[in-house]
Amino acid sequence: MSENKLADRSDYSEEQVSGATVIAQALKIQDVKYMFGVVGIPVTEIAIAAQQLGIRYVGMRNEQAACYAASAVGYLTGRPLVVIGGSSERSQETMGAFQEFPQVEACRLYSKFSAQPSSIEAIPSIIEKAVRSSIYGRPGACYVDIPAEFVNLEANVNSIKYVECCLPPPVSMAEMSAVFTAASLIRNAKQPLLIIGKGAAYAQAEEEIRKLVERCKLPFLPTPMGKGVVPDSHPNCVAAARSKALQFADVIVLFGARLNWILHFGLPPRYRPDVKFIQVDICAEELGNNVKPAVTLLGDIKAVIRQLLEQFIKAPWQYPPESNWWKTLREKMKSNKASSQELASKKSLPMNYYTVFYHVQEQLPRDCIVVSEGANTMDIGRTVLQNYLPRHRLDAGTFGTMGVGLGFAIAAAMVAKDRNPGQRVICVEGDSAFGFSGMEVETICRYNLPIILLVVNNNGIYQGVDRDSWKEMLKFGDATTMVPPMCLLPNAHYEQVMTAFGGKGYLVQTPEELQESLKQSLMETAKPSLINIIIEPQGARKSQDFHWLTRSNM
């Protein structure tokens, strides 16, 4: 009997497992559900192993778009980006190996954690730390480097010790003395304002923020990806008076919003010199950037808002809805909306941005996820296209990165298919922005994702020229010397990119064509669609109170 037992143990101990399988199993244990990538030597086997374990693998056409997609899934699901990269064999280090590069060192500059496991046996603990590091504190990307020989190298299955799924991020709360001070500042504010940032959306603090807004009757302003935490249609939303609200508020509460370029650094003339900021953030290093805050509330945004709510429940208080501040904001909102509506109602052709977006807004499902990138396309679209639910808007974000759109849309569509079948993803692209990742249309069609692409086509970057002007310029010389750098080929048929891969494509030039094509696209559930919308090449935003960032000489 003892000999049989020894034989059984011997047979069992000889079972081998590949590095690729160990990687996939470690990711599975850490609750990784989606993987995006472009396979090749040496990572193909990792993707295959992941699929065999039930992880959804989406093959992209560009590694950049794959990372954008994975980061968007992280934002939507709370499991941020972990990059798995293949590297050259360690035995060939310093010899000029194929694509040899110090990847771990390079990624340390841009990620929260970057490491290469020393052996196959070390892979599970490295992956657990990468996932844990990505979700603890301020969320961020992490990198795990896999030497080429590890992928197919085998180890004894008994030597692999998998690490349990990391615990959810710990919830920290603000100091009570700071909470008292913050509540007192809000109560004594003459012209208060809440700013709802992307951090509040990620923290899933929508219920708490809405309770605070409605209990205290406070005006709020969402940042681009904070839209929908409280519905844009809420009567206390003052997005239509953004510049006025920022410029004259005397107490501003920042919920997961940074005082960076998006919020004009918190400095005059966009703000009062004596404005008091109350900063609520998970990241201590963010507190006090650019402007010294009156109060800092360090902690989980959801938990901190609950602490604030308790103060207003114990001693109820409401900001007077008929105050001069509310009157000023409402007047400015009414004026700005009238200006936008006037532009939207213009009958001239080609259409302008406002006409396009008002017609699109009329048909959008309330629960659709809106992805947007471009210059005027994103900026104007944000003011017209409404978000009613949290984490239902994805755009170029803090870095203003072009090329994110189709990767974000693919990620949103994957999550939507799993969580809410029937939900649509509307990806609104400028024609220039579409060019950064347009080949991902093939990815969309390959996986038959519920995406409607709207390409707002003005023939250029910011502005273009019409077909006649283009032909006229070419009479005087070569395009490289005669065509302005921001111009693209006029009236390009982007819809044919979609039809080339089996989706539905539409070219529209009038409001009626836009309405009909969008209606058909929303009814079509079996195929993705692309609507190529021809607009006025010189179309621009309505007059602004302040120039954006840096004034151009153009």
Disulfide bonds with the S-S distance in Angstrom:
none
